[in-house]
Amino acid sequence: MPFRSAAAFVLAAILPLAAASAAEPHPEAELEIGVVGDLEIGPDGAVRTYEVTSKLAEPLTALVERKVREWMFEPIAVDGKPVIAKTRARLTLRAIPQGDDYQLRIEGVHFGEAAPSAATTLKAPTYPRNAIREGIGARVMLVARLDADGRVIEVHPYQTSLDKPIKSDFTANKWRTAFERASIAAVEDWRYDLTESIDGATAGQTVMIPIQYSLSYGRTSAPNERWRQYIPGPVSPAPWQDDSRIAQLDDIGEGETRSLSSRFRLTRDPTGTVL
């Protein structure tokens, strides 16, 4: 299949409203789309099955599935014996202009994403009242430990960033603490459907959970509102987390939950690979 036809489907998937209105993307624009899929590897680390679960045009789905099935992983072992393992993969694809055409490449891959359980209703965080009066918003990044049933068993505030400058460090810390307490109080009762299993057994995970507070959209911002400016707060790793697994915070979208403890390791980093 010629790449150009695949790129056309990428643009249609990224800009559905523009396509519907016959609008054209800026000629120098770099466009991104997230692709989620479930995969299974065998004891030898080869991909046994992979299926895209995101709603994409069929040619793009086929292109991604063909590329992922070529990957090799480090075998995952239980008691020293390599086993079959399953996970959910999120790929970030970028379409980069190349003259009159686009080049489609992989910008990032993450494994073990957890999804809010459909069996429970997630308690929404309560926006701190004093922050509403002062017009202050925040983005709170929490690190949480989930047991094999997807229940939150421990939560730690990793970083809290405010959306406006505060002159006093003492006052800024007070606001960050207020947002953290509201977030933790809500998340402690949340439950997730886990997407990673090792030798048939669901594996508990350590995950990063972003929570965004914005007065522009009521108690929390709309899921697709990504472009807000925040003043980064201090980073405080949880005692149990592996710092080497921390992803770029800006790469975690609102409503996503990023695993920090996935056992899936590729033998070769696909970042930058052209589809």
Backbone as CSV, one residue per row, in Angstrom:
resi,resn,N_x,N_y,N_z,CA_x,CA_y,CA_z,C_x,C_y,C_z
1,MET,0.844,-1.193,0.000,0.000,0.000,0.000,0.880,1.243,0.000
2,PRO,0.689,2.168,-0.920,1.498,3.387,-0.946,1.318,4.160,0.342
3,PHE,2.430,4.761,0.834,2.343,5.495,2.096,1.383,6.669,1.995
4,ARG,1.330,7.299,0.844,0.522,8.504,0.732,-0.943,8.231,1.062
5,SER,-1.477,7.099,0.631,-2.862,6.781,0.943,-3.040,6.566,2.434
6,ALA,-2.038,5.966,3.105,-2.105,5.785,4.558,-2.087,7.131,5.253
7,ALA,-1.235,8.051,4.800,-1.167,9.375,5.409,-2.490,10.110,5.283
8,ALA,-3.176,9.903,4.171,-4.465,10.556,3.991,-5.454,10.090,5.045
9,PHE,-5.411,8.798,5.368,-6.299,8.280,6.398,-5.899,8.796,7.777
10,VAL,-4.597,8.988,8.001,-4.137,9.554,9.265,-4.719,10.945,9.452
11,LEU,-4.625,11.772,8.418,-5.135,13.137,8.508,-6.634,13.135,8.750
12,ALA,-7.351,12.224,8.086,-8.792,12.153,8.281,-9.134,11.752,9.713
13,ALA,-8.303,10.872,10.297,-8.550,10.431,11.672,-8.237,11.518,12.673
14,ILE,-7.184,12.319,12.410,-6.779,13.355,13.351,-7.668,14.583,13.257
15,LEU,-8.090,14.916,12.065,-8.852,16.140,11.854,-10.220,15.843,11.252
16,PRO,-11.101,15.117,11.947,-12.397,14.779,11.369,-13.246,15.999,11.073
17,LEU,-13.194,17.006,11.938,-14.006,18.202,11.707,-13.498,18.976,10.502
18,ALA,-12.177,19.053,10.392,-11.612,19.770,9.252,-11.939,19.047,7.957
19,ALA,-11.878,17.714,7.985,-12.178,16.946,6.786,-13.633,17.131,6.379
20,ALA,-14.514,17.185,7.401,-15.931,17.337,7.105,-16.249,18.684,6.488
21,SER,-15.453,19.690,6.854,-15.708,21.033,6.356,-14.809,21.387,5.179
22,ALA,-14.062,20.387,4.680,-13.158,20.564,3.541,-12.002,21.488,3.866
23,ALA,-11.730,21.710,5.169,-10.602,22.552,5.555,-9.316,21.764,5.409
24,GLU,-8.236,22.433,5.074,-6.944,21.788,4.894,-6.041,22.096,6.079
25,PRO,-5.253,21.106,6.585,-4.302,21.395,7.654,-3.208,22.310,7.155
26,HIS,-2.606,23.055,8.065,-1.486,23.928,7.693,-0.390,23.093,7.041
27,PRO,0.204,23.559,5.953,1.194,22.746,5.227,2.405,22.348,6.045
28,GLU,2.707,23.098,7.126,3.863,22.763,7.946,3.467,22.112,9.268
29,ALA,2.186,21.760,9.409,1.714,21.201,10.675,2.200,19.770,10.855
30,GLU,2.602,19.438,12.090,2.906,18.066,12.461,1.727,17.560,13.279
31,LEU,1.091,16.503,12.816,-0.140,16.023,13.397,0.099,14.723,14.159
32,GLU,-0.583,14.573,15.296,-0.403,13.386,16.129,-1.726,12.679,16.358
33,ILE,-1.632,11.376,16.569,-2.805,10.590,16.931,-2.345,9.446,17.834
34,GLY,-3.173,9.096,18.824,-2.885,7.974,19.702,-3.592,6.724,19.197
35,VAL,-2.905,5.596,19.239,-3.469,4.328,18.790,-3.341,3.318,19.929
36,VAL,-4.471,2.763,20.359,-4.485,1.797,21.458,-4.798,0.416,20.906
37,GLY,-4.089,-0.581,21.393,-4.333,-1.950,20.960,-3.894,-2.960,22.000
38,ASP,-4.421,-4.168,21.922,-4.083,-5.240,22.859,-3.164,-6.237,22.175
39,LEU,-2.096,-6.632,22.895,-1.157,-7.586,22.304,-0.809,-8.701,23.278
40,GLU,-0.349,-9.799,22.701,0.072,-10.963,23.465,1.411,-11.421,22.932
41,ILE,2.341,-11.722,23.844,3.637,-12.247,23.426,3.798,-13.669,23.935
42,GLY,4.599,-14.445,23.206,4.855,-15.817,23.594,6.082,-15.932,24.475
43,PRO,6.394,-17.131,24.927,7.575,-17.345,25.775,8.876,-16.914,25.115
44,ASP,8.886,-16.849,23.768,10.097,-16.434,23.063,10.181,-14.925,22.870
45,GLY,9.152,-14.188,23.326,9.148,-12.736,23.191,8.545,-12.235,21.893
46,ALA,8.168,-13.124,20.996,7.554,-12.717,19.730,6.083,-12.374,19.951
47,VAL,5.559,-11.446,19.145,4.151,-11.066,19.237,3.293,-12.184,18.652
48,ARG,2.435,-12.747,19.482,1.517,-13.815,19.024,0.273,-13.214,18.380
49,THR,-0.309,-12.217,19.053,-1.493,-11.537,18.514,-1.404,-10.057,18.825
50,TYR,-1.976,-9.246,17.959,-2.087,-7.803,18.209,-3.313,-7.292,17.475
51,GLU,-4.150,-6.522,18.190,-5.368,-5.981,17.598,-5.563,-4.540,18.045
52,VAL,-5.697,-3.636,17.081,-5.977,-2.236,17.384,-7.414,-2.118,17.870
53,THR,-7.611,-1.450,19.020,-8.956,-1.243,19.554,-9.459,0.171,19.305
54,SER,-8.574,1.094,18.921,-8.988,2.451,18.570,-9.781,2.413,17.269
55,LYS,-10.708,3.365,17.128,-11.502,3.449,15.911,-10.711,4.238,14.864
56,LEU,-10.136,3.513,13.920,-9.323,4.119,12.878,-9.779,3.613,11.518
57,ALA,-9.364,4.320,10.483,-9.625,3.843,9.130,-8.921,2.506,8.931
58,GLU,-9.548,1.607,8.188,-9.022,0.251,8.039,-7.591,0.198,7.501
59,PRO,-7.235,1.004,6.481,-5.846,0.933,5.989,-4.819,1.325,7.044
60,LEU,-5.146,2.320,7.885,-4.227,2.720,8.937,-4.128,1.635,9.995
61,THR,-5.258,1.033,10.357,-5.249,-0.075,11.314,-4.353,-1.206,10.827
62,ALA,-4.478,-1.570,9.555,-3.676,-2.647,8.992,-2.189,-2.291,9.002
63,LEU,-1.879,-1.017,8.723,-0.487,-0.568,8.701,0.153,-0.697,10.077
64,VAL,-0.569,-0.257,11.122,-0.053,-0.312,12.488,0.072,-1.760,12.953
65,GLU,-0.949,-2.562,12.699,-0.916,-3.955,13.159,0.240,-4.721,12.501
66,ARG,0.488,-4.469,11.244,1.582,-5.155,10.564,2.929,-4.781,11.185
67,LYS,3.108,-3.501,11.521,4.372,-3.057,12.110,4.567,-3.643,13.506
68,VAL,3.533,-3.612,14.340,3.651,-4.091,15.722,3.927,-5.590,15.759
69,ARG,3.367,-6.331,14.838,3.578,-7.784,14.833,5.022,-8.156,14.501
70,GLU,5.808,-7.190,14.053,7.227,-7.440,13.778,8.090,-7.249,15.026
71,TRP,7.527,-6.678,16.094,8.307,-6.385,17.287,8.742,-7.653,18.008
72,MET,9.836,-7.507,18.760,10.316,-8.579,19.636,10.478,-8.006,21.051
73,PHE,10.080,-8.800,22.045,10.168,-8.396,23.438,11.147,-9.294,24.188
74,GLU,11.660,-8.784,25.290,12.408,-9.639,26.200,11.405,-10.607,26.833
75,PRO,11.670,-11.910,26.813,10.723,-12.871,27.396,10.418,-12.539,28.854
76,ILE,9.173,-12.739,29.238,8.744,-12.518,30.618,8.683,-13.871,31.318
77,ALA,9.350,-13.993,32.457,9.464,-15.286,33.136,8.755,-15.281,34.490
78,VAL,8.246,-16.425,34.847,7.678,-16.686,36.172,8.424,-17.885,36.746
79,ASP,9.063,-17.674,37.895,9.887,-18.719,38.512,10.933,-19.249,37.536
80,GLY,11.493,-18.309,36.746,12.554,-18.672,35.825,12.093,-19.276,34.511
81,LYS,10.779,-19.463,34.324,10.258,-20.074,33.111,9.541,-19.016,32.262
82,PRO,9.967,-18.805,31.003,9.281,-17.841,30.125,7.821,-18.248,29.913
83,VAL,6.928,-17.255,29.937,5.491,-17.527,29.846,4.822,-16.615,28.821
84,ILE,3.555,-16.888,28.561,2.736,-16.027,27.715,2.265,-14.846,28.544
85,ALA,2.282,-13.642,27.961,1.867,-12.443,28.686,1.072,-11.528,27.761
86,LYS,0.141,-10.782,28.355,-0.708,-9.874,27.589,-0.630,-8.469,28.177
87,THR,-0.791,-7.466,27.321,-0.792,-6.078,27.781,-1.549,-5.217,26.786
88,ARG,-1.784,-3.976,27.164,-2.351,-2.964,26.262,-1.253,-1.977,25.902
89,ALA,-1.143,-1.685,24.622,-0.106,-0.774,24.129,-0.748,0.495,23.592
90,ARG,-0.147,1.626,23.918,-0.574,2.917,23.357,0.570,3.472,22.534
91,LEU,0.339,3.639,21.257,1.326,4.226,20.364,0.942,5.665,20.066
92,THR,1.931,6.543,20.032,1.723,7.907,19.551,2.339,7.995,18.164
93,LEU,1.501,8.304,17.166,1.966,8.425,15.790,1.985,9.892,15.396
94,ARG,2.984,10.271,14.638,3.079,11.649,14.161,3.206,11.657,12.643
95,ALA,2.393,12.492,11.999,2.468,12.691,10.545,3.242,13.983,10.299
96,ILE,4.408,13.852,9.677,5.309,14.985,9.467,5.325,15.353,7.987
97,PRO,5.106,16.645,7.657,5.084,17.044,6.244,6.413,16.792,5.554
98,GLN,6.343,16.217,4.367,7.509,15.967,3.524,7.157,16.448,2.117
99,GLY,7.337,17.748,1.877,6.938,18.323,0.596,5.428,18.293,0.464
100,ASP,4.930,17.620,-0.580,3.487,17.504,-0.786,2.898,16.286,-0.087
101,ASP,3.734,15.562,0.623,3.297,14.323,1.259,3.570,14.400,2.763
102,TYR,3.294,13.302,3.479,3.554,13.199,4.909,4.327,11.917,5.195
103,GLN,5.182,11.995,6.192,5.872,10.811,6.689,5.250,10.442,8.025
104,LEU,4.864,9.195,8.173,4.206,8.719,9.387,5.201,7.909,10.212
105,ARG,5.417,8.338,11.475,6.380,7.621,12.293,5.883,7.477,13.725
106,ILE,6.512,6.548,14.451,6.165,6.291,15.849,6.932,7.262,16.744
107,GLU,6.201,8.001,17.582,6.825,8.957,18.491,6.983,8.414,19.906
108,GLY,6.210,7.409,20.262,6.316,6.852,21.611,5.433,5.630,21.768
109,VAL,5.808,4.749,22.698,5.042,3.542,22.985,5.000,3.340,24.491
110,HIS,3.825,3.018,25.010,3.669,2.758,26.444,2.831,1.495,26.625
111,PHE,3.162,0.700,27.642,2.482,-0.566,27.881,1.808,-0.575,29.253
112,GLY,0.726,-1.362,29.335,0.079,-1.614,30.618,-0.931,-0.587,31.052
113,GLU,-1.515,0.128,30.139,-2.490,1.166,30.490,-3.677,0.554,31.234
114,ALA,-4.083,1.197,32.314,-5.254,0.756,33.069,-6.435,1.652,32.717
115,ALA,-7.624,1.075,32.687,-8.823,1.835,32.334,-9.792,1.838,33.507
116,PRO,-10.474,2.965,33.760,-11.467,2.988,34.839,-12.484,1.868,34.656
117,SER,-12.790,1.171,35.730,-13.702,0.041,35.657,-15.121,0.490,35.342
118,ALA,-15.734,-0.219,34.390,-17.118,0.096,34.030,-18.087,-0.339,35.131
119,ALA,-17.599,-1.170,36.038,-18.456,-1.691,37.110,-18.635,-0.691,38.248
120,THR,-17.839,0.363,38.276,-17.930,1.348,39.352,-17.956,2.759,38.775
121,THR,-18.511,3.683,39.534,-18.535,5.090,39.149,-17.400,5.805,39.864
122,LEU,-16.530,6.442,39.097,-15.410,7.141,39.711,-15.900,8.417,40.389
123,LYS,-15.563,8.548,41.647,-15.933,9.743,42.400,-15.128,10.936,41.895
124,ALA,-15.816,11.978,41.461,-15.128,13.156,40.934,-14.481,13.940,42.069
125,PRO,-13.272,14.464,41.846,-12.631,15.291,42.877,-13.461,16.551,43.155
126,THR,-13.432,17.007,44.377,-14.116,18.237,44.753,-13.159,19.419,44.596
127,TYR,-13.553,20.371,43.789,-12.713,21.549,43.557,-12.612,22.354,44.864
128,PRO,-11.413,22.598,45.387,-11.286,23.376,46.631,-11.986,24.731,46.518
129,ARG,-12.871,25.023,47.464,-13.687,26.246,47.379,-12.841,27.514,47.369
130,ASN,-11.818,27.553,48.209,-10.972,28.756,48.251,-10.280,28.978,46.915
131,ALA,-9.922,27.898,46.232,-9.275,28.020,44.927,-10.246,28.572,43.887
132,ILE,-11.513,28.208,44.012,-12.525,28.755,43.100,-12.633,30.264,43.289
133,ARG,-12.670,30.694,44.557,-12.789,32.132,44.829,-11.587,32.909,44.305
134,GLU,-10.407,32.280,44.348,-9.187,32.955,43.901,-8.904,32.730,42.410
135,GLY,-9.733,31.922,41.746,-9.550,31.678,40.324,-8.310,30.868,39.999
136,ILE,-7.977,29.898,40.849,-6.764,29.094,40.666,-7.125,27.696,40.173
137,GLY,-6.409,27.245,39.154,-6.556,25.890,38.648,-5.266,25.119,38.872
138,ALA,-5.287,23.816,38.600,-4.095,23.000,38.850,-4.138,21.723,38.025
139,ARG,-2.963,21.138,37.889,-2.834,19.789,37.325,-2.077,18.952,38.342
140,VAL,-2.739,17.923,38.848,-2.162,17.062,39.879,-1.791,15.722,39.260
141,MET,-0.533,15.329,39.437,-0.065,14.025,38.964,0.089,13.120,40.182
142,LEU,-0.698,12.064,40.226,-0.663,11.123,41.333,-0.019,9.811,40.902
143,VAL,0.740,9.203,41.813,1.231,7.845,41.610,0.412,6.948,42.529
144,ALA,-0.192,5.904,41.943,-1.050,5.019,42.730,-0.654,3.561,42.524
145,ARG,-0.766,2.801,43.582,-0.542,1.351,43.486,-1.906,0.667,43.402
146,LEU,-2.058,-0.225,42.418,-3.296,-0.971,42.232,-3.026,-2.441,42.522
147,ASP,-3.969,-3.079,43.216,-3.805,-4.507,43.443,-4.296,-5.276,42.217
148,ALA,-4.256,-6.587,42.275,-4.611,-7.413,41.116,-6.082,-7.284,40.734
149,ASP,-6.904,-6.731,41.633,-8.320,-6.503,41.337,-8.579,-5.089,40.840
150,GLY,-7.517,-4.299,40.701,-7.669,-2.941,40.196,-8.033,-1.909,41.251
151,ARG,-8.016,-2.291,42.520,-8.337,-1.346,43.592,-7.096,-0.524,43.959
152,VAL,-7.321,0.736,44.294,-6.230,1.615,44.712,-5.880,1.292,46.158
153,ILE,-4.622,0.921,46.391,-4.224,0.559,47.752,-3.267,1.584,48.357
154,GLU,-2.725,2.465,47.533,-1.833,3.505,48.046,-1.723,4.606,47.006
155,VAL,-1.710,5.866,47.474,-1.635,7.022,46.568,-0.597,8.004,47.085
156,HIS,0.140,8.611,46.141,1.158,9.591,46.506,1.148,10.732,45.483
157,PRO,1.160,12.006,45.937,1.207,13.128,44.993,2.607,13.283,44.409
158,TYR,2.741,13.054,43.102,4.049,13.132,42.449,4.414,14.570,42.105
159,GLN,3.490,15.312,41.530,3.749,16.714,41.187,2.424,17.438,41.009
160,THR,2.364,18.662,41.551,1.179,19.500,41.384,1.614,20.845,40.836
161,SER,1.022,21.229,39.709,1.375,22.478,39.036,0.163,23.395,39.000
162,LEU,0.370,24.655,39.344,-0.710,25.647,39.361,-0.755,26.399,38.042
163,ASP,-1.936,26.940,37.700,-2.077,27.614,36.413,-1.899,29.129,36.493
164,LYS,-1.432,29.617,37.655,-1.121,31.043,37.759,0.017,31.222,38.770
165,PRO,0.845,32.236,38.583,1.974,32.429,39.507,1.512,32.872,40.888
166,ILE,2.173,32.326,41.906,1.919,32.708,43.297,3.232,33.241,43.859
167,LYS,3.225,34.456,44.355,4.469,35.108,44.782,5.143,34.390,45.937
168,SER,4.361,33.954,46.899,4.920,33.317,48.093,5.011,31.801,47.915
169,ASP,6.185,31.239,48.192,6.344,29.782,48.132,5.446,29.091,49.153
170,PHE,5.299,29.708,50.316,4.443,29.146,51.362,2.995,29.068,50.881
171,THR,2.510,30.134,50.255,1.128,30.165,49.765,0.941,29.190,48.609
172,ALA,1.922,29.137,47.702,1.830,28.201,46.577,1.758,26.765,47.071
173,ASN,2.549,26.446,48.078,2.522,25.101,48.640,1.174,24.802,49.289
174,LYS,0.567,25.820,49.896,-0.752,25.636,50.506,-1.791,25.269,49.445
175,TRP,-1.747,25.967,48.298,-2.688,25.664,47.221,-2.429,24.269,46.649
176,ARG,-1.164,23.927,46.451,-0.855,22.604,45.915,-1.366,21.511,46.855
177,THR,-1.171,21.714,48.151,-1.632,20.728,49.124,-3.140,20.565,49.089
178,ALA,-3.871,21.674,48.918,-5.335,21.612,48.858,-5.801,20.783,47.659
179,PHE,-5.167,20.997,46.512,-5.536,20.234,45.320,-5.151,18.754,45.474
180,GLU,-4.012,18.504,46.098,-3.571,17.122,46.296,-4.522,16.358,47.212
181,ARG,-4.945,16.999,48.300,-5.857,16.339,49.230,-7.183,16.008,48.559
182,ALA,-7.701,16.941,47.752,-8.963,16.697,47.044,-8.814,15.537,46.061
183,SER,-7.676,15.483,45.389,-7.439,14.426,44.404,-7.305,13.059,45.058
184,ILE,-6.518,13.006,46.122,-6.300,11.732,46.818,-7.606,11.208,47.410
185,ALA,-8.418,12.097,47.982,-9.688,11.686,48.579,-10.600,11.028,47.552
186,ALA,-10.541,11.504,46.316,-11.372,10.916,45.262,-10.782,9.605,44.756
187,VAL,-9.487,9.602,44.478,-8.833,8.454,43.845,-8.810,7.224,44.742
188,GLU,-8.772,7.412,46.046,-8.702,6.265,46.972,-9.853,5.283,46.776
189,ASP,-10.996,5.772,46.259,-12.153,4.895,46.051,-12.301,4.436,44.608
190,TRP,-11.363,4.817,43.746,-11.459,4.434,42.341,-11.049,2.972,42.150
191,ARG,-11.536,2.403,41.047,-11.175,1.033,40.699,-10.921,0.952,39.193
192,TYR,-9.961,0.136,38.797,-9.558,0.058,37.399,-9.645,-1.365,36.865
193,ASP,-9.868,-1.454,35.555,-9.733,-2.720,34.847,-8.295,-2.794,34.359
194,LEU,-7.551,-3.785,34.826,-6.151,-3.907,34.459,-6.006,-4.616,33.112
195,THR,-4.994,-4.244,32.365,-4.840,-4.755,31.002,-3.603,-5.631,30.837
196,GLU,-2.926,-5.924,31.936,-1.703,-6.714,31.829,-1.854,-7.992,32.646
197,SER,-1.551,-9.114,32.012,-1.589,-10.396,32.717,-0.335,-11.190,32.369
198,ILE,0.157,-11.915,33.353,1.367,-12.717,33.211,1.011,-14.178,33.485
199,ASP,1.188,-15.029,32.487,0.873,-16.454,32.623,-0.569,-16.655,33.091
200,GLY,-1.481,-15.834,32.563,-2.905,-15.960,32.868,-3.375,-15.251,34.123
201,ALA,-2.455,-14.699,34.914,-2.826,-14.026,36.159,-2.717,-12.510,35.989
202,THR,-3.768,-11.795,36.358,-3.753,-10.338,36.268,-2.678,-9.770,37.189
203,ALA,-1.925,-8.814,36.665,-0.823,-8.235,37.434,-1.212,-6.863,37.971
204,GLY,-0.994,-6.645,39.291,-1.184,-5.317,39.861,-0.189,-4.343,39.238
205,GLN,-0.475,-3.064,39.338,0.366,-2.076,38.682,0.582,-0.844,39.549
206,THR,1.664,-0.139,39.243,1.855,1.225,39.734,1.570,2.139,38.556
207,VAL,0.683,3.111,38.742,0.254,3.942,37.620,0.370,5.433,37.953
208,MET,0.470,6.229,36.905,0.425,7.685,37.027,-0.964,8.156,36.592
209,ILE,-1.615,8.946,37.444,-2.964,9.430,37.166,-2.952,10.958,37.135
210,PRO,-3.293,11.572,36.004,-3.372,13.034,35.944,-4.788,13.521,36.274
211,ILE,-4.886,14.553,37.090,-6.176,15.172,37.397,-6.048,16.665,37.165
212,GLN,-6.923,17.196,36.350,-6.834,18.610,35.969,-8.028,19.386,36.508
213,TYR,-7.745,20.521,37.115,-8.781,21.414,37.642,-8.759,22.695,36.817
214,SER,-9.906,23.035,36.231,-9.986,24.235,35.414,-11.343,24.892,35.602
215,LEU,-11.335,26.161,35.951,-12.585,26.890,36.134,-13.280,27.149,34.806
216,SER,-12.545,27.045,33.716,-13.136,27.288,32.401,-14.195,26.254,32.064
217,TYR,-14.055,25.052,32.653,-14.975,23.975,32.327,-15.640,23.402,33.575
218,GLY,-15.806,24.204,34.592,-16.459,23.724,35.791,-15.475,23.046,36.729
219,ARG,-15.848,21.896,37.272,-15.053,21.266,38.317,-13.741,20.708,37.773
220,THR,-13.809,20.103,36.605,-12.583,19.640,35.954,-12.718,19.935,34.479
221,SER,-11.602,20.054,33.784,-11.643,20.467,32.392,-12.126,19.362,31.479
222,ALA,-12.549,19.739,30.287,-12.969,18.772,29.277,-11.804,17.873,28.909
223,PRO,-12.054,16.586,28.601,-10.957,15.644,28.321,-10.047,16.084,27.190
224,ASN,-10.569,16.838,26.203,-9.733,17.202,25.065,-9.030,18.536,25.241
225,GLU,-9.155,19.156,26.421,-8.454,20.424,26.635,-7.054,20.113,27.133
226,ARG,-6.063,20.244,26.255,-4.702,19.887,26.596,-3.792,21.104,26.705
227,TRP,-4.169,22.210,26.048,-3.241,23.319,25.898,-3.461,24.378,26.971
228,ARG,-3.020,24.091,28.181,-3.066,25.051,29.269,-1.656,25.223,29.816
229,GLN,-1.374,26.412,30.289,-0.038,26.696,30.811,-0.025,26.482,32.324
230,TYR,0.960,25.719,32.790,1.084,25.461,34.222,2.496,25.794,34.694
231,ILE,2.582,26.209,35.942,3.869,26.478,36.571,4.235,25.218,37.357
232,PRO,5.245,24.477,36.890,5.557,23.180,37.498,5.864,23.288,38.993
233,GLY,5.272,22.395,39.770,5.580,22.313,41.189,6.711,21.342,41.415
234,PRO,7.192,21.228,42.642,8.289,20.292,42.942,7.863,18.843,42.735
235,VAL,8.819,18.011,42.332,8.568,16.587,42.108,8.868,15.802,43.379
236,SER,7.956,14.895,43.734,8.117,14.081,44.938,7.808,12.619,44.590
237,PRO,8.810,11.832,44.205,8.563,10.433,43.833,8.006,9.631,45.010
238,ALA,7.141,8.683,44.685,6.624,7.783,45.718,7.724,6.811,46.127
239,PRO,7.749,6.395,47.383,8.808,5.499,47.861,8.907,4.197,47.081
240,TRP,7.777,3.728,46.512,7.774,2.425,45.854,7.957,2.504,44.341
241,GLN,7.993,3.702,43.770,8.047,3.791,42.316,9.469,3.699,41.784
242,ASP,9.574,3.247,40.537,10.844,3.152,39.835,11.018,4.427,39.020
243,ASP,11.943,5.299,39.445,12.108,6.589,38.771,12.450,6.448,37.296
244,SER,13.098,5.345,36.914,13.495,5.183,35.521,12.299,4.964,34.608
245,ARG,11.109,4.701,35.184,9.937,4.427,34.366,9.041,5.648,34.209
246,ILE,9.432,6.784,34.798,8.600,7.978,34.709,8.604,8.502,33.277
247,ALA,7.412,8.655,32.706,7.300,9.212,31.359,7.247,10.728,31.442
248,GLN,7.424,11.382,30.301,7.259,12.831,30.251,5.823,13.168,30.664
249,LEU,5.684,14.070,31.627,4.351,14.369,32.144,3.436,14.946,31.080
250,ASP,3.980,15.746,30.168,3.153,16.367,29.138,2.622,15.344,28.146
251,ASP,3.164,14.134,28.186,2.762,13.098,27.242,1.539,12.335,27.736
252,ILE,1.122,12.570,28.969,-0.023,11.862,29.531,-1.257,12.723,29.363
253,GLY,-2.203,12.243,28.588,-3.408,13.011,28.315,-4.414,12.928,29.446
254,GLU,-5.276,13.925,29.530,-6.336,13.922,30.532,-7.223,12.697,30.313
255,GLY,-7.491,11.955,31.388,-8.306,10.751,31.283,-7.493,9.487,31.065
256,GLU,-6.182,9.615,30.773,-5.326,8.449,30.604,-4.749,8.039,31.957
257,THR,-4.342,6.784,32.047,-3.649,6.288,33.225,-2.427,5.533,32.734
258,ARG,-1.240,6.021,33.056,-0.002,5.472,32.512,0.656,4.514,33.504
259,SER,0.947,3.302,33.057,1.607,2.328,33.921,3.079,2.680,34.089
260,LEU,3.573,2.545,35.325,4.988,2.759,35.622,5.673,1.453,35.997
261,SER,4.944,0.332,35.867,5.507,-0.937,36.342,5.330,-2.080,35.342
262,SER,5.017,-1.751,34.087,4.840,-2.806,33.102,6.111,-3.645,32.963
263,ARG,5.943,-4.947,32.811,7.081,-5.847,32.650,7.455,-6.042,31.177
264,PHE,6.730,-5.383,30.298,7.009,-5.530,28.867,8.176,-4.642,28.457
265,ARG,9.189,-5.265,27.855,10.381,-4.553,27.394,10.688,-4.976,25.952
266,LEU,10.733,-4.005,25.059,11.102,-4.283,23.678,12.607,-4.475,23.550
267,THR,13.010,-5.358,22.662,14.445,-5.554,22.444,15.042,-4.402,21.667
268,ARG,14.186,-3.656,20.944,14.654,-2.489,20.190,13.604,-1.384,20.282
269,ASP,14.021,-0.194,20.660,13.122,0.937,20.809,12.592,1.353,19.428
270,PRO,11.247,1.340,19.248,10.687,1.687,17.944,10.498,3.187,17.717
271,THR,10.838,3.995,18.726,10.663,5.438,18.579,11.439,5.945,17.367
272,GLY,10.736,6.673,16.516,11.358,7.202,15.303,11.179,6.301,14.096
273,THR,10.638,5.104,14.307,10.429,4.177,13.194,9.362,4.719,12.250
274,VAL,9.647,4.653,10.955,8.690,5.108,9.938,7.799,3.945,9.535
275,LEU,6.473,4.204,9.497,5.527,3.146,9.091,5.453,3.071,7.565
